Amino acid sequence: MEYRNAFIGKTDTPTHSEVAEVLGPKMKLWDEFIAWMSEKEGVSDQEWKGVVVKKYGWSLRLKKKGRNIIYLSPGKDCFMASFVLSDKALKEAKGAHLSKSVQDALEAAPRYPEGNGIRLLVRKEGDVGAVRKIAAIKIAN
């Protein structure tokens, strides 16, 4: 299954019900992850961002004290979790005993001026554990 942002071309910010409609049963994972970030990691600031929405769509930025921690982008029955990690955070994540697919994504992370980009597709509950672990590493670094 190939990921595609569900809100490409949408001119206004997605509503919670629109996100629920596209995520379907995966909305539970979305809501639980956001609640976990707020309760366990203190990441409670949320901001929808649409940069070139005709091409890329919308993503929900979760921030802590003004710092971007993770971007969540809804797709049909899944969502993309994207991070920009410092070199230190990337090194720590590589040593975090994550699945082979996550390790491969970490190894392939492109380098940008602001850090190393990693994107993880969340399709099932088992995918959320790695996203949580990397989020915690990002916050600590």
Secondary structure, 3 states (H helix, E strand, C coil): CCCCECCCCCCCCCCHHHHHHHHHHHHHHHHHHHHHHHHHHCCCEEEEEECCCCCCCEEEEEEECCEEEEEEEEECCEEEEEEEECHHHHHHHHCCCCCHHHHHHHHCCCEECCEEEEEEEECCHHHHHHHHHHHHHHHHC
